[in-house]
Amino acid sequence: MAWILAIVLFVEALGVAALNWFLGIVVDRQDMSLAGLDPDAMSVSSKAGGVVFGLYFALCGLVALLVALRDRAPAGFGRILLISVAVVHALLGAFAWGLVGPGAFVFMVVVLGLVVLLLMTYDRQEGPSDAAPADSGPKEPEGGEGGDGGKGPAPIIPPAAPSPS
């Protein structure tokens, strides 16, 4: 499952970077301003945003790939990255429904589900180093001392408080 998420995030990183780069080229060739903004600034901003988000998704894909290779839960910064990419996909899914349509929404929700599934299935489990050793408790006497069948001493029950009369 982590392999699938890693591939999806790498493809998404390339797609986001390519789309923003294409939009930057379109704005540059139009040579029009939007509300007085410089077209060159809009073009460079679109390309820079595409590179930044592409690198972000690629880094998140790298974390998912490391989880798949190591077969261990992400820790520290990697876990934070995966949680943040889940939030980003939830927000993008909400915006995609209105701006692009239900298809983009479904894609974002599927990726969100994959990220959450990765975080939940590789949740930290107690390993052998965390578990208490089986023979580390007090030894019970062998044989039936005291006629209780070797169950140990009887529990001490405190006396009941007197009731007010």
Phi, psi and omega in degrees: 000322179293328178296317181297316179297319179298315179296315180299317181291324177293318178295319178296322178299315178295319181295316180294317180296316180294318180297314179292325177295316178299316179296324176296321178293319179298315179296321180294321182282336179290326180054045177236154178256156177243111181056036176084004178284147179290128180298326179293321178295320178294320179296312180294321179296318179295317179293318179294319177298320177297318179293316181296312180291325176298316177294323178298310179294325177294321177295319176294323175295324177295320177298316179295323178294319177295323176297318180293319181290319184274340184056042178226159179292146175292147181230153173062237185296324179296319178295319178297319178299316180293323176294319180293323179290332174294317178295318179299318180291328176295315179292317178297324177296320179295319178286326184295326180302315182280325186269323186249316180135179185294332180298314178293324177299314181297318178300314181296322180290324177296316178295319176302315178298320178296318180294314180295321178296320177298315181294326183277322183285330178261028179297150184300131177241154178289125178266183181297330181286334181274336184282149178286140177297147185290331185256025185264007181265174177292143181280136176274146180293140178272142184097166186266065178295133176079006176073016180259013176075022178079019182277353179098182182292153179288146180293148179271123181251122181291151180293149181287147178288142179294142180276141179289133182247000000 
